[in-house]
């Protein structure tokens, strides 16, 4: 906190201070040797406090099957830590509710404090916190900094009207005048009172909703306090629908508080509020307004759920579209732009994969190396545009004879590779024969008047149970060697590795 603020507050003679009973309770809480007897002795000095603890132990908040008939039974039920925390809570409320100021509406302040405390306790139960009484106390004390600010800066709240008492209005006023707010001052005050660090930290952070994946116990404690004030304002605000939206924006980010879980928390607060009202003798919830708030919350959460479903559907559609675009781009990156056949890089990757797979399974794999005959003359006589048309149409012919499980790739220039999966040499020879016929009949005329014919030479190599190769590179070299022999034998034919030329 700004040292100028703390220095000014320290100089105030009438700064809020702990009563002697509260100081004794804090001492007992910090004494590792303190036991139930010392706590009982301290509480019995205040009969009203003992009666409140007995009533608390018998309240629906603790869901007892049989009522506690004595103060001693109540202490056993509540336990040492809960008894100390509740005793401190009742002592603080009893001593400080008698204070009054000129600017602040203290009835409203305490009403919000008790509503926040109730909400913090319900959230603590929902989050599975061990000490829900302690989170109740933290929720109750998160606005106590206002008491200190009104003493240290009496002009701060002095001119406020009844319509300017909403929590956010007060907080923004503090920020604009001091550069700090009552949460920071409240943390300083609790530290001055020597209260546990967890309470101090929770009050200091009560205007900052901290978010992390898989929060630990400490963060859950601070989240419960920060959310409790937001939820209290749903019942306190002049425009609860706006507060509901603020609550929704905060809650939707907190792990474990979406949809039905948040509605269950709000309903539990409404159910527990009458018991807290009776315990602290203060009206918290108007029945009609409470019912209206719950109804509005249900409708808003239902709408939010529908909106989330719609957003989720839209996100899935966007994700599917992006995935399709990525797949299309990936596919395009594997293709040759002119012919639509796969490019050399993708052929190399696929050949390694298919060769290993065929060798492992003992399945045949055939590779046909194809080269267009005298292609340079096509470009020289008819132009490169015609040459491009010839290459594209030749690729179509290759795809026409290939099966869906085969691969057609442009190796480079006018060279293509046809990779035939699970195809033996006999099947591969039939493919070569068909392809030769397609080539002879397809390219009979170019864009110029003079007709011309394009033929192809092919080299075939097959890995099967009769012929094996040590690597995929050996397979492709064998097909390349066979192609060379087909060229030497007069072109317009195919040669199978290990066999003589066949003109088909």
C-alpha positions as CSV (number, residue, x, y, z in Angstrom):
1,X,0.0,0.0,0.0
2,X,1.1,3.6,-0.6
3,X,3.2,4.5,2.5
4,X,1.7,8.0,2.6
5,X,-1.8,6.4,3.2
6,X,-0.5,4.0,5.9
7,X,1.4,6.8,7.6
8,X,-1.8,9.0,7.7
9,X,-3.8,6.1,9.1
10,X,-1.3,5.3,11.8
11,X,-1.6,8.9,13.1
12,X,-5.3,8.5,13.6
13,X,-6.2,8.0,17.3
14,X,-9.6,6.5,16.6
15,X,-8.6,3.9,14.0
16,X,-10.7,0.7,14.3
17,X,-9.1,-1.7,16.8
18,X,-9.8,-5.1,18.0
19,X,-11.7,-5.6,21.3
20,X,-9.8,-7.4,24.1
21,X,-11.9,-10.6,23.5
22,X,-10.9,-10.7,19.8
23,X,-7.2,-10.2,20.7
24,X,-7.4,-13.1,23.2
25,X,-9.0,-15.3,20.5
26,X,-6.2,-14.5,18.0
27,X,-3.6,-15.3,20.6
28,X,-5.2,-18.7,21.3
29,X,-5.4,-19.4,17.5
30,X,-1.6,-18.8,17.2
31,X,-0.7,-20.8,20.3
32,X,0.2,-24.4,19.2
33,X,-0.3,-25.5,22.8
34,X,-3.8,-24.1,23.2
35,X,-6.5,-26.6,23.7
36,X,-10.2,-26.9,23.9
37,X,-10.2,-26.0,27.7
38,X,-8.5,-22.7,27.1
39,X,-10.8,-21.8,24.3
40,X,-13.9,-22.7,26.4
41,X,-12.6,-20.6,29.3
42,X,-12.1,-17.6,27.0
43,X,-15.6,-17.9,25.4
44,X,-17.5,-18.5,28.6
45,X,-16.5,-15.0,29.8
46,X,-19.0,-13.7,27.2
47,X,-22.3,-15.6,27.7
48,X,-23.8,-14.0,24.5
49,X,-20.9,-15.3,22.5
50,X,-21.2,-18.8,24.0
51,X,-24.9,-18.8,23.2
52,X,-24.2,-17.8,19.6
53,X,-21.7,-20.6,19.2
54,X,-24.2,-23.1,20.6
55,X,-26.8,-21.9,18.2
56,X,-24.4,-22.1,15.3
57,X,-23.5,-25.7,16.1
58,X,-27.3,-26.5,16.1
59,X,-28.0,-24.6,12.9
60,X,-28.7,-26.3,9.5
61,X,-25.3,-25.1,8.4
62,X,-23.8,-28.1,10.2
63,X,-26.6,-30.6,9.5
64,X,-26.7,-32.2,12.9
65,X,-29.0,-35.2,13.4
66,X,-29.2,-34.6,17.1
67,X,-29.0,-31.1,18.7
68,X,-26.1,-30.1,21.0
69,X,-27.4,-29.6,24.5
70,X,-24.4,-28.0,26.0
71,X,-21.7,-25.5,25.1
72,X,-19.1,-28.2,25.6
73,X,-20.8,-30.4,23.0
74,X,-20.9,-27.5,20.6
75,X,-17.2,-27.0,20.9
76,X,-16.5,-30.7,20.2
77,X,-18.8,-30.6,17.1
78,X,-17.3,-27.4,15.7
79,X,-13.7,-28.2,16.5
80,X,-10.9,-26.0,17.8
81,X,-10.2,-24.0,14.7
82,X,-13.8,-23.5,13.7
83,X,-14.7,-22.4,17.2
84,X,-11.9,-19.8,17.3
85,X,-12.8,-18.5,13.9
86,X,-16.5,-18.2,14.6
87,X,-15.8,-16.6,18.0
88,X,-13.7,-14.0,16.3
89,X,-16.4,-13.4,13.7
90,X,-19.1,-12.9,16.3
91,X,-16.9,-10.6,18.4
92,X,-15.9,-8.5,15.4
93,X,-19.4,-8.0,14.2
94,X,-20.7,-7.3,17.7
95,X,-18.1,-4.6,18.4
96,X,-18.0,-2.9,15.1
97,X,-21.6,-2.8,14.1
98,X,-22.1,-0.1,16.7
99,X,-19.8,2.3,14.8
100,X,-21.4,4.9,12.5
101,X,-20.1,7.5,10.1
102,X,-21.3,10.6,8.3
103,X,-20.9,9.5,4.7
104,X,-21.0,5.7,4.6
105,X,-24.3,3.8,4.9
106,X,-23.1,1.4,7.6
107,X,-26.3,-0.7,7.5
108,X,-25.6,-1.3,3.8
109,X,-21.9,-2.0,4.5
110,X,-22.7,-4.7,7.0
111,X,-25.5,-6.2,4.9
112,X,-23.1,-6.6,2.0
113,X,-20.4,-7.9,4.4
114,X,-22.7,-10.7,5.7
115,X,-24.0,-11.5,2.2
116,X,-20.3,-11.7,1.0
117,X,-19.5,-13.9,4.0
118,X,-22.4,-16.2,3.2
119,X,-21.4,-16.4,-0.4
120,X,-17.8,-17.1,0.5
121,X,-18.8,-19.9,2.8
122,X,-21.0,-21.6,0.1
123,X,-18.2,-21.2,-2.4
124,X,-15.8,-22.7,0.2
125,X,-18.0,-25.8,0.5
126,X,-18.3,-26.0,-3.3
127,X,-14.5,-25.8,-3.7
128,X,-14.0,-28.4,-0.9
129,X,-12.0,-26.0,1.4
130,X,-11.1,-27.4,4.8
131,X,-11.9,-24.2,6.9
132,X,-15.2,-22.8,5.6
133,X,-15.5,-20.7,8.7
134,X,-12.2,-19.0,7.9
135,X,-13.4,-18.1,4.4
136,X,-16.6,-16.8,5.9
137,X,-14.6,-14.5,8.1
138,X,-12.5,-13.3,5.2
139,X,-15.6,-12.6,3.1
140,X,-17.0,-10.7,6.1
141,X,-13.9,-8.5,6.5
142,X,-13.2,-7.6,2.9
143,X,-14.8,-4.2,3.2
144,X,-13.5,-3.2,6.7
145,X,-10.9,-1.0,5.0
146,X,-13.7,1.5,4.5
147,X,-13.9,1.9,8.3
148,X,-10.3,2.9,8.4
149,X,-10.6,5.2,5.3
150,X,-13.5,7.1,6.8
151,X,-11.5,7.8,9.9
152,X,-8.3,8.7,8.0
153,X,-10.0,10.6,5.2
154,X,-13.3,11.9,6.6
155,X,-13.9,14.0,3.5
156,X,-13.8,11.0,1.2
157,X,-17.3,9.6,1.8
158,X,-18.8,12.7,3.4
159,X,-20.8,14.1,0.4
160,X,-22.1,10.7,-0.8
161,X,-25.9,10.4,-1.4
162,X,-27.9,7.2,-0.9
163,X,-27.7,6.5,-4.6
164,X,-23.9,6.6,-4.5
165,X,-23.3,3.8,-2.0
166,X,-22.9,0.9,-4.4
167,X,-19.7,-1.0,-4.0
168,X,-18.1,-0.3,-7.4
169,X,-19.0,3.4,-7.1
170,X,-17.2,3.6,-3.7
171,X,-14.2,1.7,-5.0
172,X,-13.8,4.0,-8.0
173,X,-14.1,7.0,-5.7
174,X,-11.3,5.7,-3.6
175,X,-9.1,4.9,-6.6
176,X,-9.6,8.4,-8.1
177,X,-8.8,10.2,-4.8
178,X,-6.1,8.0,-3.3
179,X,-4.8,5.7,-6.0
180,X,-5.7,2.8,-3.8
181,X,-8.9,1.1,-2.6
182,X,-10.4,-0.3,0.7
183,X,-9.2,-3.8,-0.1
184,X,-5.6,-2.7,0.2
185,X,-6.4,-0.7,3.3
186,X,-8.3,-3.7,4.7
187,X,-5.3,-6.0,4.2
188,X,-3.1,-3.4,6.0
189,X,-5.6,-3.2,8.9
190,X,-5.9,-7.0,9.3
191,X,-2.1,-7.2,9.3
192,X,-2.0,-4.5,12.0
193,X,-4.4,-6.6,14.0
194,X,-2.0,-9.6,13.7
195,X,-4.5,-11.8,11.8
196,X,-3.3,-14.8,9.8
197,X,-1.5,-14.1,6.5
198,X,-4.2,-16.1,4.5
199,X,-6.9,-13.7,5.7
200,X,-4.7,-10.7,4.9
201,X,-3.9,-11.9,1.4
202,X,-7.6,-12.8,0.7
203,X,-8.8,-9.3,1.7
204,X,-6.0,-7.5,-0.2
205,X,-6.9,-9.6,-3.3
206,X,-10.7,-9.3,-3.0
207,X,-11.0,-7.1,-6.0
208,X,-8.7,-9.3,-8.2
209,X,-10.1,-12.6,-9.3
210,X,-7.0,-14.7,-9.9
211,X,-7.3,-17.5,-12.5
212,X,-5.1,-20.5,-12.9
213,X,-5.6,-24.0,-14.2
214,X,-5.9,-26.6,-11.4
215,X,-5.9,-24.0,-8.5
216,X,-4.5,-25.1,-5.1
217,X,-6.2,-24.6,-1.7
218,X,-4.8,-21.1,-1.3
219,X,-5.9,-19.8,-4.6
220,X,-9.4,-21.4,-4.1
221,X,-9.6,-19.5,-0.8
222,X,-8.8,-16.2,-2.5
223,X,-11.2,-17.0,-5.4
224,X,-14.0,-17.7,-3.0
225,X,-13.5,-14.3,-1.3
226,X,-13.1,-12.3,-4.6
227,X,-16.3,-14.0,-6.0
228,X,-18.3,-13.5,-2.8
229,X,-18.3,-9.7,-3.2
230,X,-19.4,-10.0,-6.9
231,X,-22.2,-12.4,-5.9
232,X,-23.3,-10.2,-3.0
233,X,-23.7,-7.3,-5.4
234,X,-26.3,-9.3,-7.4
235,X,-28.6,-8.9,-4.4
236,X,-27.4,-5.5,-3.3
237,X,-27.2,-3.6,-6.6
238,X,-29.9,-1.2,-7.8
239,X,-29.7,-2.8,-11.3
240,X,-29.2,-6.5,-10.4
241,X,-29.3,-7.6,-14.1
242,X,-26.1,-5.6,-14.7
243,X,-24.5,-7.2,-11.6
244,X,-25.6,-10.6,-12.9
245,X,-23.7,-10.0,-16.1
246,X,-20.7,-8.9,-14.1
247,X,-21.0,-12.1,-12.0
248,X,-21.3,-14.2,-15.2
249,X,-18.2,-12.6,-16.7
250,X,-16.2,-13.4,-13.6
251,X,-17.7,-16.8,-12.8
252,X,-17.4,-18.3,-16.4
253,X,-13.6,-18.0,-16.1
254,X,-13.4,-20.0,-12.8
255,X,-12.8,-23.7,-13.0
256,X,-15.7,-25.7,-11.7
257,X,-18.3,-22.9,-11.7
258,X,-19.9,-23.2,-15.1
259,X,-23.6,-23.6,-15.8
260,X,-25.6,-25.7,-13.2
261,X,-22.7,-25.4,-10.6
262,X,-23.1,-21.7,-10.4
263,X,-26.9,-21.9,-10.1
264,X,-26.5,-24.4,-7.3
265,X,-24.2,-21.9,-5.5
266,X,-26.7,-19.1,-5.8
267,X,-29.6,-21.3,-4.6
268,X,-27.5,-22.4,-1.6
269,X,-26.8,-18.8,-0.7
270,X,-30.5,-18.0,-0.7
271,X,-31.1,-21.1,1.5
272,X,-28.4,-20.2,4.0
273,X,-29.1,-16.5,4.2
274,X,-32.1,-16.8,6.7
275,X,-29.9,-18.7,9.1
276,X,-27.2,-16.0,8.9
277,X,-29.8,-13.3,9.3
278,X,-31.0,-14.9,12.5
279,X,-27.5,-15.5,13.8
280,X,-26.4,-11.9,13.2
281,X,-29.8,-10.2,13.7
282,X,-29.8,-8.4,10.3
283,X,-32.1,-8.7,7.3
284,X,-30.1,-9.7,4.2
285,X,-32.5,-10.8,1.5
286,X,-35.9,-9.6,0.5
287,X,-37.9,-12.7,-0.4
288,X,-39.4,-11.3,-3.6
289,X,-36.2,-9.7,-4.8
290,X,-34.3,-13.0,-4.0
291,X,-36.8,-15.0,-6.0
292,X,-36.5,-12.6,-8.9
293,X,-32.7,-12.7,-8.8
294,X,-32.6,-16.5,-8.9
295,X,-35.1,-16.5,-11.8
296,X,-33.0,-14.0,-13.7
297,X,-29.9,-16.0,-13.0
298,X,-31.5,-19.2,-14.2
299,X,-32.5,-17.5,-17.5
300,X,-29.2,-15.8,-18.0
301,X,-27.2,-19.0,-17.3
302,X,-29.5,-21.0,-19.6
303,X,-28.9,-18.3,-22.3
304,X,-25.2,-18.4,-21.6
305,X,-25.2,-22.2,-21.9
306,X,-27.0,-22.0,-25.3
307,X,-24.6,-19.3,-26.3
308,X,-21.6,-21.5,-25.4
309,X,-23.1,-24.4,-27.3
310,X,-23.5,-22.1,-30.3
311,X,-20.0,-20.7,-29.9
312,X,-18.7,-24.2,-29.5
313,X,-20.5,-25.3,-32.7
314,X,-19.1,-22.3,-34.5
315,X,-15.6,-23.0,-33.2
316,X,-15.9,-26.6,-34.4
317,X,-17.0,-25.4,-37.8
318,X,-14.1,-22.9,-38.0
319,X,-11.7,-25.6,-36.8
320,X,-13.0,-28.0,-39.5
321,X,-12.7,-25.3,-42.1
322,X,-9.2,-24.5,-41.1
323,X,-8.3,-28.2,-41.0
324,X,-9.7,-28.6,-44.5
325,X,-7.7,-25.6,-45.7
326,X,-4.6,-26.9,-44.0
327,X,-5.1,-30.3,-45.6
328,X,-5.7,-28.7,-49.0
329,X,-2.6,-26.6,-48.6
330,X,-0.6,-29.6,-47.5
331,X,-1.9,-31.6,-50.5
332,X,-1.1,-28.7,-52.8
333,X,2.4,-28.6,-51.4
334,X,2.9,-32.3,-52.4
335,X,1.6,-31.7,-56.0
336,X,3.3,-30.6,-59.2
337,X,1.5,-27.4,-60.3
338,X,1.5,-28.2,-64.0
339,X,0.5,-31.8,-64.1
340,X,-1.3,-32.4,-60.8
341,X,0.9,-35.4,-60.2
342,X,2.7,-35.8,-56.9
343,X,6.1,-34.0,-56.8
344,X,9.5,-35.6,-56.4
345,X,9.8,-34.8,-52.7
346,X,6.5,-36.6,-51.8
347,X,7.5,-39.5,-54.0
348,X,10.8,-40.0,-52.2
349,X,8.9,-40.0,-48.8
350,X,6.2,-42.4,-50.0
351,X,8.6,-44.8,-51.7
352,X,10.6,-45.3,-48.5
353,X,7.3,-45.9,-46.5
354,X,5.8,-48.3,-49.1
355,X,9.1,-50.2,-49.7
356,X,9.5,-50.9,-46.0
357,X,5.8,-51.9,-45.6
358,X,6.1,-54.3,-48.6
359,X,9.3,-55.8,-47.3
360,X,7.7,-56.3,-43.9
361,X,4.5,-57.9,-45.2
362,X,6.1,-59.8,-48.1
363,X,3.8,-58.0,-50.5
364,X,4.8,-57.1,-54.1
365,X,5.6,-53.5,-55.0
366,X,6.1,-52.4,-58.6
367,X,7.7,-49.2,-59.9
368,X,7.3,-48.0,-63.5
369,X,9.7,-45.3,-64.8
370,X,8.1,-43.4,-67.7
371,X,9.8,-41.0,-70.1
372,X,8.1,-39.2,-73.0
373,X,10.0,-39.9,-76.3
374,X,11.5,-37.0,-78.2
375,X,9.8,-34.4,-76.0
376,X,12.4,-31.8,-76.8
377,X,11.2,-31.8,-80.4
378,X,7.6,-31.1,-79.2
379,X,8.8,-28.0,-77.5
380,X,11.1,-26.9,-80.4
381,X,8.4,-27.5,-83.2
382,X,5.2,-26.6,-81.4
383,X,6.3,-24.3,-78.5
384,X,6.5,-24.8,-74.8
385,X,2.8,-24.1,-74.3
386,X,1.9,-27.1,-76.4
387,X,4.6,-29.0,-74.5
388,X,2.9,-28.1,-71.2
389,X,-0.5,-29.3,-72.6
390,X,1.2,-32.6,-73.6
391,X,2.6,-33.1,-70.1
392,X,-0.7,-32.4,-68.4
393,X,-2.6,-34.8,-70.7
394,X,0.0,-37.4,-70.3
395,X,-0.4,-37.1,-66.5
396,X,-4.2,-37.6,-67.0
397,X,-3.4,-40.8,-68.9
398,X,-1.2,-42.1,-66.1
399,X,-3.9,-41.3,-63.5
400,X,-6.4,-43.1,-65.9
401,X,-4.5,-46.4,-65.6
402,X,-3.6,-46.1,-61.9
403,X,-5.8,-47.4,-59.1
404,X,-6.8,-45.4,-56.1
405,X,-4.1,-47.1,-54.0
406,X,-1.3,-46.3,-56.6
407,X,0.8,-43.1,-56.9
408,X,1.5,-41.0,-59.9
409,X,4.5,-38.6,-59.5
410,X,6.4,-36.3,-61.8
411,X,10.1,-37.2,-61.4
412,X,11.4,-34.2,-63.3
413,X,11.0,-32.7,-66.8
414,X,9.1,-35.2,-69.0
415,X,9.9,-38.2,-66.6
416,X,7.1,-39.7,-64.4
417,X,7.0,-42.5,-61.9
418,X,4.0,-44.9,-61.4
419,X,4.2,-46.6,-58.0
420,X,1.9,-49.7,-57.8
421,X,1.1,-51.0,-54.3
422,X,0.4,-54.7,-53.9
423,X,0.9,-55.2,-57.7
424,X,3.1,-58.1,-59.0
425,X,5.1,-58.1,-62.2
426,X,2.2,-59.5,-64.3
427,X,-0.2,-56.8,-63.2
428,X,2.5,-54.1,-63.8
429,X,3.1,-55.4,-67.3
430,X,-0.6,-55.0,-68.1
431,X,-0.5,-51.4,-66.9
432,X,2.5,-50.7,-69.1
433,X,0.8,-52.2,-72.2
434,X,-2.3,-50.1,-71.6
435,X,-0.3,-47.0,-71.0
436,X,1.6,-47.5,-74.3
437,X,-1.7,-47.7,-76.2
438,X,-3.1,-44.6,-74.5
439,X,0.0,-42.6,-75.4
440,X,-0.1,-43.6,-79.1
441,X,-3.8,-42.6,-79.5
442,X,-4.0,-39.5,-77.3
443,X,-1.4,-37.1,-78.5
444,X,-2.1,-37.1,-82.2
445,X,-2.6,-33.3,-82.8
446,X,-1.3,-30.1,-81.2
447,X,-2.6,-26.6,-81.3
448,X,-0.8,-26.1,-84.7
449,X,-2.2,-27.6,-87.9
450,X,0.3,-30.3,-88.3
451,X,-0.6,-33.5,-86.3
452,X,2.0,-35.2,-84.2
453,X,2.2,-38.4,-82.1
454,X,3.9,-38.6,-78.7
455,X,5.1,-42.0,-77.5
456,X,6.7,-43.1,-74.2
457,X,9.4,-45.5,-73.1
458,X,9.1,-47.3,-69.7
459,X,11.2,-49.3,-67.3
460,X,9.6,-51.7,-64.9
461,X,11.0,-53.2,-61.7
462,X,9.1,-55.3,-59.2
463,X,10.0,-56.4,-55.7
464,X,8.2,-59.7,-54.9
465,X,9.0,-63.2,-53.7
466,X,11.1,-63.8,-56.9
467,X,13.1,-60.6,-57.0
468,X,14.2,-58.6,-54.0
469,X,16.1,-55.3,-53.6
470,X,18.2,-54.2,-50.7
471,X,16.7,-50.7,-50.7
472,X,14.1,-48.5,-52.4
473,X,17.0,-46.8,-54.2
474,X,18.0,-50.1,-55.7
475,X,14.4,-50.6,-56.9
476,X,14.3,-47.2,-58.6
477,X,17.7,-47.7,-60.2
478,X,16.5,-51.0,-61.6
479,X,13.5,-49.3,-63.2
480,X,15.7,-46.5,-64.5
481,X,18.1,-49.1,-66.0
482,X,15.2,-50.9,-67.7
483,X,14.0,-47.5,-69.0
484,X,17.4,-46.9,-70.6
485,X,17.3,-50.3,-72.3
486,X,13.8,-49.4,-73.7
487,X,15.3,-46.2,-75.1
488,X,18.2,-48.1,-76.6
489,X,15.9,-50.7,-78.1
490,X,14.0,-48.1,-80.2
491,X,11.7,-46.4,-77.7
492,X,7.8,-46.7,-77.6
493,X,8.1,-49.8,-75.5
494,X,8.7,-51.0,-72.0
495,X,11.4,-53.2,-70.6
496,X,11.1,-55.2,-67.4
497,X,14.1,-55.4,-65.1
498,X,15.9,-58.6,-65.9
499,X,14.0,-59.3,-69.1
500,X,14.5,-58.3,-72.8
501,X,12.7,-55.3,-74.3
502,X,9.0,-55.7,-75.2
503,X,7.5,-53.4,-77.8
504,X,4.0,-54.4,-76.8
